[in-house]
Amino acid sequence: MHPNPAFLAQALPAVRDLAPYEPGKPIEELERELGIANIIKLASNESPLGPAPGVRRVLEAELDRLALYPDGSGHALKQALASHLDVAPAQVTLGNGSNDLLNLVAQTFLAPGRNAVMSAHAFAIYALATRAVGAEARVAPALPADAAQPCGHDLAAMAERMDGNTAVVFIANPNNPTGTWIDRDALENFLSAVPPQVVVVLDEAYFEYVQQAGYPDGCRLLARYPNLLVTRTFSKAYGLAALRVGYGVSHPALADLLNRLRQPFNVNSLGLAAARAALADTDHLAAAVAINRAGLTQLSAGLAALGLPYIPSVGNFITFRVPNAANLNQRLLRAGIIVRPVAGYGLPESLRVSVGLPEHNTRFLETLGRLLQS
Ligand SMILES: *Cc1c(COP(=O)(O)O)cnc(C)c1O
């Protein structure tokens, strides 16, 4: 291969400077690298329960139609979501994962000379999507480690970082990887103060898991804040991460803009059908939420018993501090347990573990305890 092809220098500076997203290590990769079996992955906040049983049936039916393009408008899923969320179908934008929506917002509103404001320790895609289009990612300092929401979003600090060139603000509620959340009053105070031309992305990827009193439902704020885009996903509580289905809910005019850039068939037919089936099974969702609540309790108690400080989380994961996180991560991998290093999120002394089935959580805690002893 040519060591330095001429097109490299022609790539847009924003792209040349980009550091790619680092996903959780796939099980197959660790199998290949270490030649070990019986691996558990607690690294990407996937649902240990998997999707609703009805999903398998609709997927099988879809297999007969693989030669046909999917419904590019996602009509049936949008109708189902609109009725589920009590909004109009024209307010819904479907995405190839909610990640797709984050990119669409960046492409619609950001460019060199503009900036997007986000918190330190926030979901990594915000900065990536912003920088990919040549805009500045303005990172506000997070709340301190001893705050009520340790390392969580500091909305006052975020407001301070905004200026006349700010076009987008990204808020994760709850945030990944900290698991911290923002209450209704704090969020509404912030939204009321944001200039109306600035688009606020309220990322609710873990919405279904949160049961705290005072946790706001972004969809109920849309009538008052037309500059709000709420994003949600089927990847987490609905257990459909592989199929890549997410959505945005907003003022119809904002949805219309995003839909101009959206690839015509960004959500495939398997994803469309599976998401509808998943949405319809409220019992399965309740079971996933219940398993998660028990898992959070189990993991929190286990980490506390090991003397490891952790950030209380309302998501389906917990970030905890350990001596020598990078080394411990390697030793966990050799023991067949994949968790997520969060050094890239500005938390170099921590690891993030996703809630698994009870037996996974037990194996994780026992292995962790053993490794910390040796
Ligand atoms: C997982 C995650 C997403 C996106 O997931 P998709 O699979 O693209 O829907 C978005 N935001 C946060 C905070 C996440 O943790």
The ligand as an SDF file (V2000), in Angstrom:
LIG
                    3D

 15 15  0  0  0  0  0  0  0  0999 V2000
  -26.3770    4.6510   24.2360 C   0  0  0  0  0  0  0  0  0  0  0  0
  -26.5980    6.1240   24.1940 C   0  0  0  0  0  0  0  0  0  0  0  0
  -27.1420    6.7600   23.0750 C   0  0  0  0  0  0  0  0  0  0  0  0
  -27.3640    6.2210   21.7260 C   0  0  0  0  0  0  0  0  0  0  0  0
  -27.6370    4.9990   21.4850 O   0  0  0  0  0  0  0  0  0  0  0  0
  -28.2350    4.5570   20.0740 P   0  0  0  0  0  0  0  0  0  0  0  0
  -27.9570    3.1090   20.1010 O   0  0  0  0  0  0  0  0  0  0  0  0
  -27.5160    5.2800   18.9890 O   0  0  0  0  0  0  0  0  0  0  0  0
  -29.6790    4.9100   20.1140 O   0  0  0  0  0  0  0  0  0  0  0  0
  -27.3880    8.1190   23.1350 C   0  0  0  0  0  0  0  0  0  0  0  0
  -27.1310    8.8170   24.2300 N   0  0  0  0  0  0  0  0  0  0  0  0
  -26.6010    8.2630   25.3160 C   0  0  0  0  0  0  0  0  0  0  0  0
  -26.3510    9.1110   26.4980 C   0  0  0  0  0  0  0  0  0  0  0  0
  -26.3030    6.9010   25.3300 C   0  0  0  0  0  0  0  0  0  0  0  0
  -25.7300    6.3700   26.4010 O   0  0  0  0  0  0  0  0  0  0  0  0
  1  2  1  0
  2  3  1  0
  2 14  2  0
  3  4  1  0
  3 10  2  0
  4  5  1  0
  5  6  1  0
  6  7  2  0
  6  8  1  0
  6  9  1  0
 10 11  1  0
 11 12  2  0
 12 13  1  0
 12 14  1  0
 14 15  1  0
M  END
$$$$
